[in-house]
């Protein structure tokens, strides 16, 4: 049988080949590759899509996070509260501005930061909260934002996996992932729901002064040519990436709906297989406060590592996001954490497995993935 990749970007490109190549040729003909009209056009397009006044293109989602913290004044001696179950950049961005992360355990259902654990973790040096909308589903922002306002903390949303997801709480707070806090950050890494042809990122905000500082920080802290107000980064979104993303952006919501439909089919097939009832596979729950765009379809699976090997041997793509929690990474040893400090994050690292969910996936392919997983457990 043909292999089923974790993600098939060639299928997406085939449908948009001509308009993407035309956009690339437009940039090549202009010979303007750094910032410029193409980037400004994309910033306007995506700000309108998200419903925010300010969007600042950056070289990566990782840079966007660091720039957001720096633009908010987070620096040496400060503490940023965040989750230990996320991509490395979520915590490393604090170090990049001279601050330190303080970890707070996750909700076992959504994999996102547990707001109920935040208050006890806030110390005298706390300056910001950095929740992650992991795998495409919003963290519970209502209690996070309310606590941040009471305690005088900034909120930077890591929405790098959640562009297009929407939050709505029982109290009526509503908005796109990344637009609820002081700043929101996104990644356009090729595997994201809206992916470029390389690295790229974005920072959004409703604060004009914060946007101005972020624009300065992405170009070495310049306020005008060769005049520098602060130390910044070289973190500019390439015009080629902006051109590709402008072609793809109008298709984002349709792709997200296809991913959600694929996730629904997985859920039903797993239930019908008996794997859920027997406690062998646990599909990802949908939080009542968020839509889910399924940047990943991530299950909890018993005997996860052997199941992953089984799928790989049968040509089925799978990935483990993430096998090691951030508090146990070698480079954060100075934080003096031990196994058991954040048990829900550690449990997730031992159990999670992400399966193919990309929009072009066929029903037959999804059925085969579930059948192979059922066969693994039945053969034991």
Rosetta blueprint (number, residue, H / E / L):
1 X L
2 X L
3 X L
4 X E
5 X L
6 X L
7 X L
8 X L
9 X H
10 X H
11 X H
12 X H
13 X H
14 X H
15 X H
16 X H
17 X H
18 X H
19 X H
20 X H
21 X H
22 X H
23 X H
24 X H
25 X H
26 X H
27 X H
28 X H
29 X H
30 X H
31 X L
32 X L
33 X L
34 X E
35 X L
36 X L
37 X H
38 X H
39 X H
40 X H
41 X H
42 X H
43 X H
44 X H
45 X H
46 X H
47 X H
48 X H
49 X H
50 X H
51 X L
52 X L
53 X L
54 X E
55 X E
56 X E
57 X E
58 X E
59 X L
60 X L
61 X H
62 X H
63 X H
64 X H
65 X H
66 X H
67 X H
68 X H
69 X H
70 X H
71 X H
72 X L
73 X L
74 X L
75 X L
76 X L
77 X L
78 X L
79 X E
80 X E
81 X E
82 X E
83 X E
84 X L
85 X L
86 X L
87 X L
88 X L
89 X H
90 X H
91 X H
92 X H
93 X H
94 X H
95 X H
96 X H
97 X L
98 X L
99 X L
100 X E
101 X E
102 X E
103 X E
104 X E
105 X L
106 X E
107 X L
108 X L
109 X L
110 X L
111 X L
112 X L
113 X E
114 X L
115 X H
116 X H
117 X H
118 X H
119 X H
120 X H
121 X H
122 X L
123 X L
124 X L
125 X L
126 X E
127 X E
128 X E
129 X E
130 X E
131 X L
132 X E
133 X L
134 X H
135 X H
136 X H
137 X E
138 X L
139 X L
140 X L
141 X H
142 X H
143 X H
144 X H
145 X H
146 X H
147 X H
148 X H
149 X H
150 X H
151 X H
152 X L
153 X L
154 X E
155 X E
156 X E
157 X E
158 X E
159 X L
160 X L
161 X L
162 X L
163 X L
164 X L
165 X L
166 X E
167 X E
168 X E
169 X L
170 X L
171 X L
172 X L
173 X L
174 X E
175 X E
176 X E
177 X L
178 X L
179 X L
180 X L
181 X L
182 X L
183 X E
184 X E
185 X E
186 X E
187 X E
188 X L
189 X L
190 X L
191 X L
192 X L
193 X L
194 X L
195 X L
196 X L
197 X L
198 X L
199 X L
200 X L
201 X E
202 X E
203 X E
204 X E
205 X E
206 X L
207 X L
208 X H
209 X H
210 X H
211 X H
212 X H
213 X H
214 X H
215 X H
216 X H
217 X H
218 X L
219 X E
220 X L
221 X L
222 X E
223 X E
224 X E
225 X L
226 X L
227 X E
228 X E
229 X L
230 X L
231 X L
232 X L
233 X L
234 X E
235 X L
236 X L
237 X L
238 X E
239 X H
240 X H
241 X H
242 X H
243 X H
244 X H
245 X H
246 X H
247 X H
248 X H
249 X H
250 X L
251 X L
252 X H
253 X H
254 X H
255 X H
256 X H
257 X H
258 X H
259 X H
260 X H
261 X H
262 X H
263 X H
264 X H
265 X H
266 X H
267 X H
268 X H
269 X H
270 X H
271 X H
272 X H
273 X H
274 X L
275 X L
276 X L
277 X L
278 X L
279 X L
280 X L
281 X E
282 X E
283 X L
284 X L
285 X L
286 X L
287 X L
288 X L
289 X L
290 X E
291 X L
292 X E
293 X L
294 X L
295 X L
296 X L
297 X E
298 X E
299 X E
300 X E
301 X E
302 X L
303 X L
304 X H
305 X H
306 X H
307 X H
308 X H
309 X H
310 X H
311 X H
312 X H
313 X H
314 X L
315 X L
316 X E
317 X L
318 X E
319 X E
320 X L
321 X L
322 X L
323 X L
324 X L
325 X L
326 X H
327 X H
328 X H
329 X L
330 X H
331 X H
332 X H
333 X H
334 X H
335 X H
336 X L
337 X L
338 X L
339 X L
340 X L
341 X L
342 X L
343 X H
344 X H
345 X H
346 X H
347 X H
348 X H
349 X H
350 X H
351 X H
352 X E
353 X E
354 X E
355 X E
356 X L
357 X L
358 X L
359 X L
360 X L
361 X L
362 X L
363 X H
364 X H
365 X H
366 X H
367 X H
368 X H
369 X H
370 X H
371 X H
372 X H
373 X H
374 X H
375 X H
376 X H
377 X H
378 X H
379 X L
380 X L
